Amino acid sequence: MRVVAAMSGGVDSAVAASRMIEAGHEVVGVHLALSRSAATLRESARGCCTIEDAGDARRVADRLGIPFYVWDLASRFERDVVEDFAAEYAAGRTPNPCLRCNERIKFAGLLDKAVALGFDAVATGHYAQIVDGPAGRELHRAVDAAKDQSYVLGVLDADQLARSFFPLGDSTKTQVRAEAAERGFAVARKPDSHDICFIPDGDTRGWLNRRLGERPGELVDAVTGAVVGSHTGAHGFTVGQRRGLGIDRSALDGDPRYVVEIDAPSNRVVIGTADLLGVDLIVGDHVRWCGPAPSGRVSLGAQVRAHGEEVPATAEVVPGPSPTVRVVLERRVRGVAPGQSVVLYEGTRVVGSATISETGRA
């Protein structure tokens, strides 16, 4: 098969490309330029897509003896990921930019362009497995539970899975680094990058303030409705947050306070005690199935964070012009916010995902 290997400049994508060559595929390396003004050097492990990363990817491609290209998707990344991220926070939601990037950039922009150019599939360095099942290709968790990235791939549909390869799904990170060293890749010891890649200093609130501007508002007690503090923008908070609330604790009862709700229209942040955080009902829209959609009410596992715990649940599709999914958890989970994604599992298989629109208590 003719395969585009997405090469970020890191160790994972380097080994993934080499494994695709060993498997007998005709491989072309592609680095995605996602920044309109890419930094020359990486400033931290959080950043990516720098000129240095592109150079690292090119050196690996040269060592493998494969063609290498840089595809400029910066404008699309800015629109579909960065602007979406800011808009979601402005609306009082908590988005996951990695899921959006996988859905709209790597497996829409990249895959679509590759197919249009005559390629058969795309290979990436994600830690997940694809298994041939009775209804087609299935997405499964990786062998290395600590590195499993099936959660952020839960937005892929059956057609995209049919044209995707994840060569690292059966390996641990230690094995991948050892293999990279054996192949003489200079990136063998390169630190992993962490989200959010376009906020390399990790200061999400500062980035949002610069992007959206300061919007002073009130901090309100969930029980009494009393104003207990102020803030510079509701977009700087997320449900479940405890640190950085800026409240006068001397006026409270001594118990920790958390963000329990963000009222974006009134620019108010509602805080309360931990017992108000737990939810066991999730409603999700923007539903994506990795294969056939489940029928009726089914017992599945639900995961609401990239490295969170899977919780037993029941899920049921609510039909309509824009179908939603209703998920009831067997136990309450704290800090679940609209805008996050719930990914549903059957054993190790990813059934599908949805963007959380509502939470509550069943």
N, C-alpha and C positions, 0 to 999 in steps of 0.2 A: 504493500500500500504506500501511497505518497502521503507523507505525514509532516505537518508543521509542528516542530518542537518549540513551545514557548520558553524562551530562555531569559530569565530575569537577571542573570549574573550571579546567582546564588548556587550553593552546592546541590540543592535538590533538583533544580531544573537541569543542571549539568549532567547528573547521573541519569535522570530520566531520558535525556536525549541519547546518551550513550547506550542505554538499554534498548531503546527503540531501534538503533542501528544494529545491535547484536541480534535482535529478533528478525532481522532481514528486511526492514522497511527502508524505503527511500526517504531520507530525512533532510529537511531544510530548517535551519535555526532562525527564529524570529524573536527579536527583542522589541517590546512595546514601549515606545516613548510616550509617557503619560503626563508629562509636565511641560507646560509652555515655556518655562525657564528653568530647565533642569540644573540642579546644583552640580558643580564639578566633582565634589567628593562627598561621600556619605558622612553625615554629622553624627549619626547614632545608629543603633540597631533598629530604630523605629522607621527610618527613612528607606526609600528604595527609588529605583528608576532614575538614578543619577547618571552622569556621564561616565563615572567610574564603573558603575554596574554594567553599562552597555559595553565598556571595554573588557570587563571580565567575561561577559557572555561571548564576545567576539573571540577572545583568546581560547576559550573552551571549544568553540566551533572550529577554529583553525586546527586545534589539536586533534579533533575528531575528523577533520578533513571534509566538512560539509559546508554547503553554501550558507551564508549568513546575511540577514537583512534587518533593518530597523524600520518598523512600521509606526507611523505617527498617528496615534489615537488620542492625542492630548485634548483636542477640542471636544471629542465625544466623552472622554473621561471627566472633563470639567463639567459638562452639562449633565451627564447621567449619574455621576457619582458625587462629585464635590458639591455642585449646586443642589442636588437632591438631599445631601447630608445637611447642608445649612437650612434648607427649606423645612425639612422634617423637624429639626430642633426648634425652628421658629414657630412651628405648629404645635409644640409641646410634646413631640414624640421623640423616641430614642432609636435612631436607625442603626443598622449594621452595614457599614460601607463595603466590607469584604463580600457579603452576599450580593450586593448591588454590582460590584465590580465583576464577580464571576458571571452573574446573569447577563449584564448589559455590555461588558467589555470582552472578557476572555471567552465567553461561550455565546456571544451574539456577534460583537464586532470582529473578534479574531476568527472565530470559527466560520462565520458567514463569508468573510473575505477569503479565507483559505479555500472554502468550497467553491467560491466564485472563480478562483484562480486554478481550479482543477485538482486540488488536493482532496484526499479522502477523509482525513481526520486530523485532530489536534491532540498532542500529548503535552501534559503539564507535570510539574513536580509535586502535585498535591498528594497527601497521604490519604488514600481511599482506594477501594477495590471495585472493579466492575466484574460481575459474574453473569454468565449466560444462564438465564432462568427460563421457565416454561413460557412466559409471555414476552420474552426478549431480554435485553441486557438490563441488569439490575445494579444499582449503586449500593455498596456495602461499606461498613466501617473498615478502617485500616487495621492491620495486625498490631501496630504500635499504638496502643490506646492513648498514650501521652501526646502523640502527634496527630491523632485522627482529625481529619478535616472534612469528614462527610457532612458535618453540620453546615458549613459554608457552601457546600455543593448541592444542598437540598433544593436549590432553585432550578436545577437542570431538569428538562423534560426528556421523554423517551427518545425523541429524535436527536437531541444533543448528546445523550449518552451513547447512542449508536455510533457516533463519530468522535468519541473521546477515549483517550488512554491515560491511565494513571499508573505508570510502571513501578512506583515506589510503594504501592499499597501493601505488599507482602513483606516489607522490610522495616527494620527499626532505624532510627536516626543514626545510631552508632554504626550500624552496618553500612549506611549510605555514606557517611563520612570516611569510613575505612576504604570503601570502594573508590571514592574520589581520590584519596591519597594514592592508592595503588595505580590509578590511571594517570597520576601526575598532574591533576588539576590544582592550580594555585588557589582555588576557592575552597579547598577541602576543609580548611579551618575558619572560613569566613563566618562571622556571626549571623544568626538568623535575623531576618527582618520581622518586625512586629507591626500590627496595625496600631494606629491609623497612619498609613504611609505618607499621606499629604500633610500630616501634623507631626513632623519629625521630633519636635521638642516635647511632645506629649501633653502640651497645655491646651486641651480642647476648649476650655472655657475662654481662655485668652484669644484663641483663634476665632471662636464664635463672636466674641465681643468686637474683634477687628472687622469681621465679615458683616455682622448684622448691626453693629453699633450698640451702645449701652441703652438699656430701656429700664429705668428705675421702676421698681414695683414693691409690693408688700409680701412679707412672709406671714402666713396666717395659720393659727392653731386649728387643727382639724376638728376638735371637739367643741371648743368655746367660740371659735370664729374670731378670736381676738388677734389683733396685729401684734406680732412678737418680734418683728425685725423688718429689714428692707434688703433689697438686692439690686443688682445692676442689669438684670435681664433674666427672665424665666428660662431663656434658651440655655443658660449656663447650668441647669440642673437636670437630674434624671431621677425617676422613681427609684427609691431604695437608697439614695445617697445620704450619707451621714456627715461626712467631713465638709468643711467649707460653707456651712450654712449661714454663718455670721449672725448668730442669735445670742441674746444675753441670757446665759444659762442661769444666772442668779434669780431670774424672774420665773423659772420653771421649777418642777418638782425634783429635779436631779436625774430623772430617767433620760437616756439618750433619745434624741429626736431624729427622725428620718423624713425624707421627702416622700409623701404618700400620694400626691396628685399635683399635676401641673395644669393650671388653668390658663392656657395661652391667650384666649381672647381678652381676659381681664388682666393678664400679665401678673397673676398671683401664683405663688408657690405655697402649697398646703403641706404642713409638716405635722407629724404625729408620732406616737410611740410604736414600738416594733410590732405590737399585736394587730395594728391596723394594716400592716404590709402584706400579710398572707392572702393569696388568692388561690382558688382551685377551679375557676372557670375562665377559659380563654376563648375569644371569638377572633378568627383570623380572616382577612380578605387577601386579595392577590394570591390566590391559591395556585400552587404549582405541584403537579404530580410527576414523579420519576418513572411512572409506568401507569397501568390502569388505575383509575380512581376507585377507592373503596366503596362498597355498597352497603347502605344501612349503617347502623352503629357498630363499630368494631373496637376491639381492645388492642391498643398500641402503646408504645412508649413515646413520651413527649420530652423534648429537650428545648430549653428556651435561651441557652447561652452557648457560645462556641465550645467552651470546655466545662459546661455545666453537667449536672447529674441528670440522667434519664429517669423520668418519673412515670410509673404505670398510669394509664389514662384510657378513657374511651373517646372516640372521635366520630363525628357524624357530619356529613356534608349537608349544608342547607342550600337547596337549589334556588335558582333565580337568575335574573339577567347577569348579575355578577355573583357567582356562587361564593359562599363563605363556609368555613368549617368551625364547628363547635366542639371544643375539647374540654372534657371534665377530668381533672387530675384526682388521683386517689388520695393525695395529701396536699396541703397548702404549700405554696412556694412563695418566698419573699422577693420583692424587687422586680416584679414582672411589669414591663412598661409597654404601652402602645408604641408601635414602630419597630420593636424587636421582632424577631422571627421565632416561630415555633416549628420545629422540625420533628416529623413523626417517623417512628421506627417500628419495624416488625422483626424482632431479633436484631441481627446486624444490618438488615436491609433498610434503606431509606425509602419510605413510602412517598413522602412529599413534604411540602412546607407551606406556610402562610405567614403573612405579615400581621402581627397582632394589632387589632383595632379596638378591642375592648377587653377588660378584665373584670372579674367580680368573684362572688362566692356563690357556689351552687347550693 
